Each structure stands twice: as C-alpha cells, then as structure tokens.
C-alpha cells in the first residue's frame, strides 16, 4: 500500500513538474515579447559614472508597466509606460544632488492577436513632462510614431 501511494505521488509530482516546465517556458517566451498579451511590471536599473566635467554619477530605475487591452477578436492594444526614478550626484555642479521622477514615455502598440511568424505592432508614443526636478525634465510634451517587429 505504501509503495503504491508513494509511486502515485511521484508520478503526480512528475507530471506536475513537466507541465510546470512547459508553462515556465511559455511564460518566459511571453515575457521576452514586449507586446505579448500579458500584464507585467518590469524594472530596469541603469547606473552611469564619470558624467560631465564633474565626473558625476546617475542611477535610473525605470518602472515599465505593460497592460494589454483586447480591442476586438483580432486586435490588441498594448500600452506601455516608462517612468524613470532618478538620483544623480555631481552632474550640475560639485557636491550637488538631484532626485525624483524624470519624464515618462507612454506607447500604445496596436497588434494582431494571431500572427504566425512575425509579431508586430504600431502606434503612437508620447513624451509626458512629469519630471519633479528642473534638471530631470524637458518641460515639453512630445509625440511621434512607434513600431516593433519580432520574429
């Protein structure tokens, strides 16, 4: 009885692990696709040294939520915004520090739901002047096209 129960548990967990690996591979594939039908909130951190005359440094943490919206049975609109959180030292003058939000970039990609070999999307991109410090913003609104293609 114990051997049968143990064998059944091992078999069940083995099947579950196999499905989990398949699901993990599919999830990894979707996460690598910036216009997949998947809500995600990736973070990207960039650190730069030796900037300008004062050899300043800057750390930028980009918060990048991606939200797909079903427009019809054939089309998705994938919205993406990049919000930079910036801290910089010795950029504007020696011993000076600025920190806060930088300007955000918002994109909307219109993409077909079922694309065989090529995944693509096109749409508008907006520069939103939300910077919280005069040194971290352009103070200007911007607009233009954006496109992506993945094979």
C-alpha angles and dihedrals in degrees: 000000000000092000091050092049092046092049091049091051093048091048092048094048091045091055091045091051090049092052090044090055091050091047091047092051091049091047091049089051091051092046090054090054109079092201099045119131091257131111109229139161108205122183124211123191123198126182122191127189135190096032118170132330094321095050090239130180134224133193117197122187110192116203107200116182115187118199122181119207122195108231097177140333089285106033139059129191110211114198121200130178126186113206114185120208105198136192118178134176131197094001101115096029138335113295094009124130131192126184138169141079122334125208115296127230117211122192134182118198120196106207136170113250096223115043117158110202105354125049113200143164138182134189148113129314122203130197107213115198098220096137113143096207129050090235093053100051139062090209087221134110116227136189136184145131127290131191139177134190128185130183 
